[in-house]
Amino acid sequence: MAPVSAVRLVMALALALLCPAAGADPAADYQQHCASCHGPDRFGAMGPALLPESLERLRKAEAVKVITAGRAATQMQGFADRLAPEAIEALAQWVYAPVAPPPDWSEAQIVASRLVHHAPGTLPDRPQYAADPMNLFIVVEQGDHHVSILDGDRLEPIHRFPSRYALHGGPKFSPDGRYVYFASRDGWVSKFDLWNLATVAEVRVALNTRNLAVSADGRHVLVANYLPRTLVLLDADLGLERVYPAADLEGKTSRVSAVYDAAPRRSFVVAMKDIPELWEISYDPAAEPIHDGFVHDYKMGEGVAKPGYLNPRRTRLDAVLDDFFFDPSYRNVIGASRAAARGQVVNLDVRRRIADLDLPGMPHLASGITWEVDGRPVMATPNISEGTLTVIDMRDWRVLKQIPTLGPGFFLRSHERTPYAWVDSMMGARKDTLQVIDKASLEVVARLTAEPGKTLAHVEFTRDGRYALASLWEMDGALVVYDAATLQEVKRIPMRKPVGKYNLHNKLTRSAGTSH
Ligand code: DHE
């Protein structure tokens, strides 16, 4: 029998041969096994970025599983045959650790990343299909990172194409409805021509992005980022116009919570996550110039003049805003701070808080909608951490009703031509059930389950409000089409984990029942 130490030595040698990384040198393992897909600097390449900011939504235990066994339906292979469990554990720890010094994404990198697949003016100026171009649905399929385009009359797909990894937030449209712009969590912005069904340009503006907005005149795209802490202004063809450091006048930096277009004001409105400021950036060349020291001093390139109307007008707040929503006049921003567990109404004209809102938990204001109850304008928001839908009277900003739901939910939708609002409970045990609320009585009048145990969420209506399309949020999922009056299921359209769907007409007309 061999002595114990000899056996140990043989085992250690065998492990070292089998897994060159058994000594747990995660930086070396990363370069050997991961860098070719995720980038030598972890910024992402063919695979997604592996930075703490990008991994926020993935638990570490899940990351260990993915490195060990791979991820189905993607190119991510498992490494159990090449790395010992301790090396995998160490690698997972390592990718969750911040990069030092903090990574940057410079203007030069933005400019160099731009891809023009079809130069402006090279594709036909009319839709290349028979469907009504103003009644399309854009469906984001997170399962395999694709986008489907549906004919909104026949409710049939007319095109499907691969997207950048992990699109997030609603896609936004050019005012003529020809182009749609997408933002990915990894900072890629893509411009897709809906008339020619082709991606025409792409640019990477950041390493971690929140969302984007398109100006109502179609001339600018503004992108809100977490990493680096910037706002990036692009022209309509995704050429870089300007980078704004997201910082207060003392230089304290912030992640950007979100940016939305305030079309009637011809401005973008921006909320910051780490500094209590709300910015309004006018894109109206006739607007009075703003002299904002910090941004004004920032040079995009020698000799590049920056019009003062594109400078931010800052409103100082007493709490940060994680998420917000406009009232129908676009004079008021209804915002919520998750830490403060309350909401506030900020008037954009007088530039101060005018009311507090009783909004506990984590209201998902990006999903808020408005309607009228007995002539009273109301807004309603679902709540990501509590099973309640809050309805607020917009005349005095008081809570009109807290409607109990089956659990915390993400999305709320309605349409001018339906008496109902639809809300999910996708963050709770009853994630498989949508609740239909009567907009007049504020009571739940129906509950709809497509497949017991399977998430059903995110509704969008057809242009005429006749059908409601909900996502069966599974890898082998579907859009479930309901008759909006009878609440009966009429059809299923197979999709790979469809997260969001967006009706071009409802978005462009800023229907009160949907997000803008
Ligand atoms: Fe979203 C929109 C914030 C997690 C799916 N989400 C938005 C918007 C914001 C936001 C501010 C509005 C942007 C816009 O439309 O321009 N989302 C957040 C968060 O802070 C949160 C809770 C944490 C995070 O990691 O970012 C979060 N969101 C998620 C998810 O986990 C969801 C369910 C799956 C995913 O894709 O990541 C998700 N968010 C969505 C969708 C929209 C969205 C589908 C567009 C809604 C719409 O209909 O307009």
Boltz pocket constraint, residues with backbone or C-beta under 6 A from the ligand:
constraints:
  - pocket:
      binder: B
      contacts: [[A, 56], [A, 57], [A, 142], [A, 167], [A, 168], [A, 169], [A, 170], [A, 171], [A, 210], [A, 211], [A, 212], [A, 257], [A, 258], [A, 259], [A, 322], [A, 323], [A, 366], [A, 384], [A, 410], [A, 458], [A, 499], [A, 500], [A, 501], [A, 515], [A, 516]]
      max_distance: 6.0
